Amino acid sequence: MKRFAEFIQEDVSQKEINDLEKFADRLLNKFDVDIEFTKHFADRVNDKRNKPGITIAELQRLFKKMAANKGKKIKKHGNSEAILKDMQSDLNLPVVVNWKNGEFEVVNKTIMRKKAFKSPDPAIRYESQVNEGTDKLISSHVRGDLKIKTVRRGTSMSSPIFVKVTGGNKDHEMGPYKSAAEAKTALNKMHPLPKRIREAKTAKSHPWYVHSPSSFKSNSKMGRFESEQEANAYVKRTQKHMPKNALKVGKGKYPS
């Protein structure tokens, strides 16, 4: 039976809107496109008339579609108003596109989910899905009620890194980042480790450890535990989310 909370759509917070703006800018700044949101947009995204409720993950997918197009559609509407339309999710975003300081500033005024939305302003349509088939798993773990996967999007070691967060009624994606360490820092800032995990654990107080030998060194240390039973329970609980990264239990210092 599902918990009652799983049926409730949580409101998108102002912090999430701010993080979304940073996410969009990291994708689009290289194409001379700058994304801005008005306060009214933040209010309207949580309007109960949007059925189903609008999620950060949907908005991230829209900006990824814009980046896949290299911002070309936006640049055709400089110094004018237009409607960004995500045909896949029926999202409509009225925007003002300003050309200033050598870039296209896209001010998102408001948002609504409506299939037959009409406006006298020209529509900028985004229809195709973003191809994420090149995602290569770097690591994955469970943090509270969240499932977290760090992936490299592309076939080369210089390809950007993203963090996929699912669970807790707020699926979203973070990135792009230049390194796994940068991604980990951003993840810890947005989703801090539970207090019991942050507390210092030494080889003396928690002699048993779990590590992932096949993960990158920065992600290989999974945690310390007071008993072997506790460590094995963690492996049993976590291993199913990391099928390509075997977890090992040991005692003493972490392997170098």
Secondary structure, 3 states (H helix, E strand, C coil): CCCHHHHCCCCCCHHHHHHHHHHHHHHHHHHCEEEEECHHHHHHCCCCCCCCCCCHHHHHHHHHHHHHCCCHHHHCCCCEEEEEEECCCCEEEEEEEEEECCEEEEEECCCEECCCCCCCCCEEEECCCCCCCCEEEEEEEEECCEEEEEEEECCCCCCCEEEEEECCCCCEEEEEECCHHHHHHHHHHHCCCCHHHHCCCCCCCCCEEEECCCCCHHHCEEEEECCHHHHHHHHHHHHHHCCCCCCEEEECCCCC
